Amino acid sequence: MKKKIYNITICILCVVSVTFAIIDFTKGLTTVQQWIDNIIYGIFVIDYIVRFLISDDKKKFFKENIFDLIAIIPFNSAFRIFRILKFSKLLRFAKFTKLFRIGSLSARMMTKVRRFMNTNGFKYVLMLSGASILSATVGMMYFEHMKFADALWWSFVTATTVGYGDLSPSTNAGRIIASLLMIVGIGLIGSLTSSITSFFLHTDEEPKKFSSDKVEMVLTMYESLSDEEKQAVKQELQEPTLNR
C-alpha cells in the first residue's frame, strides 16, 4: 500500500514539475509557482538520496537512475550566478539546461507509462478504441452530415461514456453507430480500471516474482545435472551445516 502511494505521488510530482519547467522555459514562473517548484525539487533530492542510501548495490543504482540524478541537478543555481555576473551567455545556458530537467523527468514518466500500457494488453484496447472512435467519426459525418469536429467530439464523449447530449444521432444508422461505440466505451473504461489495479499490484509483487524466477531457474539448472553432480552439490550444501 505504501509503495502504491509512493508511485502515485512521484508520478503526480513529475507531471507538475515538467509543467513548471515548460512554463519557466517559455514565460517564467510566478513567485508561488517558484516556491512550489522548489519544494518539489527538494522532495526529488530527498527521494534520490534516501533510495541511494538504502540500495544494496550503489553502482547499479547509479546506472539505473541516471535520469533521476539529472533531474535533481540544481539548475536554479545557474540563475543565481547569472544575477551576480549578469552574463548573457549564462542565461542561455540556464535555459538550455532546463531542457535536461524536462527530458529526464519525461523519461522517468515514460518508463512508467510504457509499463502501464503493457499491463493487461491495455495498449491494444486503446488502439482498438481509437480506431472505433475514428470509424464512428466518419460514419457520423456520412449518415448524420456532421462536421468533422462535431463528429469527432461526439464520438469521443460517447466512447468515454460521458455523453453530454449536446449532439445526438437522428438516423437509424447513427443510432447503431452510437450503440456500438457505447459498448466499446464500456469495455475501454473497464479495461482502464483493471489495468490501473493490476499495474500497482504488479509493482508491489515485483520483488516476489523476481525471487520466484530465480528459484525456478536454479531448480531447472539443478535438474539438468547428472546424479554425480547432484550428489556433489548436496555435499557442498551439507558441509557448512556440519561445521556449525
Residue, then its C-alpha position, 0 to 999 in steps of 0.5 A: m500500500k505504501k509503495k502504491i502511494y509512493n508511485i502515485t505521488i512521484c508520478i503526480l510530482c513529475v507531471v507538475s514539475v515538467t509543467f513548471a519547467i515548460i512554463d519557466f522555459t517559455k514565460g517564467l514562473t510566478t513567485v508561488q509557482q517558484w516556491i512550489d517548484n522548489i519544494i518539489y525539487g527538494i522532495f526529488v533530492i530527498d527521494y534520490i538520496v534516501r533510495f541511494l542510501i538504502s540500495d544494496d548495490k550503489k553502482k547499479f543504482f547509479k546506472e539505473n537512475i541516471f535520469d533521476l540524478i539529472a533531474i535533481i541537478p540544481f539548475n536554479s543555481a545557474f540563475r543565481i550566478f547569472r544575477i551576480l555576473k549578469f552574463s548573457k551567455l549564462l542565461r542561455f545556458a540556464k535555459f538550455t539546461k532546463l531542457f535536461r530537467i524536462g527530458s529526464l523527468s519525461a523519461r522517468m514518466m515514460t518508463k512508467v507509462r510504457r509499463f502501464m500500457n503493457t499491463n493487461g494488453f491495455k495498449y491494444v484496447l486503446m488502439l482498438s478504441g481509437a480506431s472505433i472512435l475514428s470509424a464512428t467519426v466518419g460514419m457520423m459525418y456520412f449518415e448524420h452530415m456532421k462536421f468533422a469536429d462535431a463528429l469527432w467530439w461526439s464520438f469521443v464523449t460517447a466512447t468515454t461514456v460521458g455523453y453530454g447530449d449536446l449532439s445526438p444521432s437522428t438516423n437509424a444508422g447513427r443510432i447503431i453507430a452510437s450503440l456500438l461505440m457505447i459498448v466499446g466505451i464500456g469495455l475501454i473504461g473497464s479495461l482502464t480500471s483493471s489495468i490501473t489495479s493490476f499495474f500497482l499490484h504488479t509493482d508491489e509483487e515485483p520483488k516476489k516474482f523476481s525471487s520466484d524466477k530465480v528459484e525456478m531457474v536454479l531448480t531447472m539448472y539443478e535438474s539438468l545435472s547428472d546424479e554425480e553432480k547432484q550428489a556433489v552439490k548436496q555435499e557442498l550444501q551439507e558441509p557448512t551445516l556440519n561445521r556449525 
